[in-house]
């Protein structure tokens, strides 16, 4: 085995003179309406609607929450991510803040905007529907489901939310009615073609059926009808009950198995049969409802505190909503808020998040430090621990190049951990703090057992976050706990997760399979070699016969992921070196700023003759150990840590 110390030094001098004048964004219109905040026991609301209307919305949320706590005693209703509710006084004032799709406003009666640090529910008090509170209940079901269910396909999420949107309380607040038919869904399904169930199950959040106005109506209606039928539709021929099969189906798709396979195993029939049952169910125009009567009337803490809020605070809430929706116009609202109140904690924290997303990390740190040094109002309490968390996050990324994290110094690692400890002390239910603490340990290569503990805590708090599960699998791989990693990765690779997660999980499973194969081959060769040496070291007839040479141990010399394939190119620029490796049907791009930090190991003497900058005339078989990029948008798969040049097979 030889080690190659060949250094590739590319010296380039490039001077760029940039002169640009940025057009200052127009300030948002002044908030002329009176904005009010309402704090109930479990919800924080703001809006330009009247105080009475905002209180009415708060009451409905509290009432609905109380019913859920009685019906689902094991459900987690205290979200680890705060929820802010914005109540607009009219459809016109709400319209600029509605979500968009392909450059157009996606007109909705309300929506739930989930976030890792803060989630929003938005709606208008200018109700245009038969049931004015259906939007409230629909959106809150999304919030509850997000905290209690892992991967949830859109048809089930929207169908369940619509089912519970008809929630009604009567009989002196003792009786609850669930599952009333939704007239516009029924009429639409009678007039339009159904989506084949296979297509319904395949719709994701980027599909036209989920977003386009002329298509999403059928998707929502059919999702509601399917959930309604499977929950309350009763028996079918032969006495088969669909409800328990429905529960089994949900459990099976939660494992990540293909939807068709789960459907067949749960319902013991095909899509066409259940689709026909659903058509018949809709056509009968007779819908059972669920009546629940409680021994005691629904009671909850109705205490609420309301207060007018300043124009600066109103601009902050609007800007932060847009910031969490990844809209660029959020900046004008946040700038306006800071112009009106330079010490507004929440606005500094939100602006810091925006600057961090833009890659302006020095400005981000300035805003976070300002947020941490300012006194916060009651409405800004979430910003306290968030400012500590995001300041730590910014520190963890400020030395990254092309989204590849460099090893932290001891001082930097401790500074990040110190901020995270403060964030955890302020809010021990915030999963992101534990995730980032684990990440620091992964980068430093220290305390990996603690990283496992941190990630398990994060997953317990947010079971729907598959990125936490993926990170835990990475740690297990670092610890060479291949079986534990495989148990986590296999469900994610079966097609029931984000496509990027599926691809990454399958790549890691392939890597595990290669490692296990190489290990088995080496152990077999070692065993055979040992058997030969015990038998005889001399050939028949007395001639000496050398023992088989031991194969080099193909184990991971540097902790990280591995890719096995053909090195086809090495691009050299003033920004570093990029290695291109083709592995089966996938091409990897690994970027290193400095080759001195990459360990080269060769099992062949031909490397020095062929390796040079540019495309390789004859691709070289390699195994690259690398550290993954932390940003899915990066054009590189990661930073190479070690490159092993293999003999051709």
BELBELCOR-V946602 format. One record per residue. N is the residue number from 1. SS is DSSP state (a for helix, b for strand, c for the rest). Layout:
{{N SS} {N SS}}
This chain:
{{1 c} {2 b} {3 b} {4 c} {5 c} {6 c} {7 c} {8 c} {9 c} {10 c} {11 c} {12 c} {13 c} {14 c} {15 c} {16 c} {17 c} {18 c} {19 c} {20 c} {21 c} {22 c} {23 c} {24 c} {25 c} {26 c} {27 c} {28 c} {29 c} {30 c} {31 c} {32 c} {33 c} {34 c} {35 b} {36 b} {37 b} {38 b} {39 b} {40 c} {41 c} {42 c} {43 c} {44 b} {45 b} {46 b} {47 b} {48 c} {49 c} {50 c} {51 a} {52 a} {53 a} {54 a} {55 a} {56 a} {57 a} {58 a} {59 a} {60 a} {61 a} {62 a} {63 a} {64 a} {65 a} {66 a} {67 a} {68 a} {69 a} {70 a} {71 a} {72 c} {73 c} {74 c} {75 c} {76 c} {77 c} {78 c} {79 c} {80 c} {81 c} {82 b} {83 b} {84 b} {85 b} {86 b} {87 b} {88 b} {89 c} {90 c} {91 a} {92 a} {93 a} {94 a} {95 a} {96 c} {97 c} {98 c} {99 c} {100 b} {101 b} {102 c} {103 c} {104 b} {105 b} {106 c} {107 c} {108 c} {109 c} {110 b} {111 b} {112 b} {113 b} {114 c} {115 c} {116 c} {117 c} {118 b} {119 b} {120 b} {121 b} {122 b} {123 b} {124 b} {125 c} {126 c} {127 c} {128 c} {129 c} {130 c} {131 c} {132 c} {133 c} {134 a} {135 a} {136 a} {137 a} {138 a} {139 a} {140 a} {141 a} {142 a} {143 a} {144 a} {145 a} {146 a} {147 a} {148 a} {149 c} {150 c} {151 c} {152 c} {153 c} {154 a} {155 a} {156 a} {157 a} {158 a} {159 a} {160 a} {161 a} {162 a} {163 a} {164 a} {165 c} {166 c} {167 c} {168 b} {169 b} {170 b} {171 c} {172 c} {173 c} {174 c} {175 b} {176 b} {177 b} {178 b} {179 c} {180 c} {181 c} {182 c} {183 a} {184 a} {185 a} {186 a} {187 a} {188 a} {189 a} {190 a} {191 a} {192 c} {193 c} {194 c} {195 c} {196 c} {197 a} {198 a} {199 a} {200 a} {201 a} {202 a} {203 c} {204 c} {205 c} {206 c} {207 c} {208 a} {209 a} {210 a} {211 a} {212 c} {213 a} {214 a} {215 a} {216 a} {217 a} {218 a} {219 a} {220 a} {221 a} {222 a} {223 a} {224 a} {225 a} {226 a} {227 a} {228 a} {229 a} {230 a} {231 a} {232 a} {233 c} {234 c} {235 b} {236 c} {237 a} {238 a} {239 a} {240 c} {241 b} {242 a} {243 a} {244 a} {245 a} {246 a} {247 a} {248 a} {249 a} {250 a} {251 a} {252 a} {253 a} {254 c} {255 c} {256 c} {257 c} {258 c} {259 a} {260 a} {261 a} {262 a} {263 a} {264 a} {265 a} {266 a} {267 a} {268 c} {269 c} {270 c} {271 a} {272 a} {273 a} {274 a} {275 a} {276 a} {277 a} {278 a} {279 a} {280 a} {281 a} {282 a} {283 a} {284 a} {285 c} {286 c} {287 c} {288 c} {289 c} {290 b} {291 b} {292 b} {293 b} {294 c} {295 c} {296 c} {297 c} {298 c} {299 c} {300 c} {301 c} {302 c} {303 c} {304 c} {305 b} {306 b} {307 b} {308 b} {309 b} {310 c} {311 a} {312 a} {313 a} {314 a} {315 a} {316 a} {317 a} {318 a} {319 a} {320 a} {321 a} {322 a} {323 a} {324 a} {325 c} {326 c} {327 c} {328 c} {329 c} {330 a} {331 a} {332 a} {333 a} {334 a} {335 a} {336 a} {337 a} {338 a} {339 a} {340 a} {341 c} {342 c} {343 c} {344 c} {345 a} {346 a} {347 a} {348 a} {349 a} {350 a} {351 a} {352 a} {353 a} {354 a} {355 a} {356 a} {357 a} {358 c} {359 c} {360 c} {361 a} {362 a} {363 a} {364 a} {365 a} {366 a} {367 a} {368 a} {369 a} {370 a} {371 a} {372 a} {373 a} {374 c} {375 c} {376 c} {377 c} {378 a} {379 a} {380 a} {381 a} {382 a} {383 a} {384 a} {385 a} {386 a} {387 a} {388 a} {389 a} {390 a} {391 a} {392 a} {393 a} {394 a} {395 a} {396 a} {397 a} {398 c} {399 c} {400 c} {401 b} {402 c} {403 c} {404 b} {405 c} {406 c} {407 c} {408 c} {409 c} {410 a} {411 a} {412 a} {413 a} {414 a} {415 a} {416 a} {417 a} {418 a} {419 a} {420 a} {421 a} {422 a} {423 a} {424 a} {425 a} {426 a} {427 c} {428 c} {429 c} {430 c} {431 a} {432 a} {433 a} {434 a} {435 a} {436 a} {437 a} {438 a} {439 a} {440 a} {441 a} {442 a} {443 a} {444 a} {445 c} {446 c} {447 c} {448 a} {449 a} {450 a} {451 a} {452 a} {453 a} {454 a} {455 a} {456 a} {457 a} {458 a} {459 a} {460 a} {461 a} {462 c} {463 c} {464 c} {465 c} {466 a} {467 a} {468 a} {469 a} {470 a} {471 a} {472 a} {473 a} {474 a} {475 a} {476 a} {477 a} {478 a} {479 c} {480 c} {481 c} {482 a} {483 a} {484 a} {485 a} {486 a} {487 a} {488 a} {489 a} {490 a} {491 a} {492 a} {493 c} {494 c} {495 c} {496 c} {497 c} {498 c} {499 a} {500 a} {501 a} {502 a} {503 a} {504 a} {505 a} {506 a} {507 a} {508 a} {509 a} {510 a} {511 a} {512 a} {513 a} {514 a} {515 a} {516 a} {517 a} {518 a} {519 a} {520 a} {521 a} {522 a} {523 a} {524 a} {525 a} {526 a} {527 a} {528 a} {529 a} {530 a} {531 a} {532 a} {533 a} {534 a} {535 a} {536 c} {537 c} {538 b} {539 c} {540 c} {541 c} {542 c} {543 c} {544 b} {545 c} {546 c} {547 c} {548 c} {549 c} {550 c} {551 c} {552 c} {553 c} {554 c} {555 c} {556 c} {557 c} {558 c} {559 c} {560 c} {561 b} {562 b} {563 b} {564 b} {565 b} {566 b} {567 b} {568 b} {569 b} {570 b} {571 b} {572 b} {573 b} {574 c} {575 c} {576 b} {577 b} {578 b} {579 b} {580 b} {581 b} {582 b} {583 b} {584 c} {585 c} {586 b} {587 b} {588 b} {589 b} {590 b} {591 b} {592 b} {593 c} {594 c} {595 a} {596 a} {597 a} {598 c} {599 b} {600 b} {601 b} {602 b} {603 c} {604 c} {605 c} {606 c} {607 a} {608 a} {609 a} {610 a} {611 c} {612 c} {613 c} {614 b} {615 b} {616 b} {617 b} {618 b} {619 b} {620 b} {621 b} {622 b} {623 b} {624 b} {625 b} {626 b} {627 b} {628 b} {629 c} {630 c} {631 c} {632 c} {633 c} {634 c} {635 c} {636 c} {637 c} {638 b} {639 b} {640 b} {641 b} {642 b} {643 b} {644 b} {645 b} {646 c} {647 c} {648 c} {649 c}}
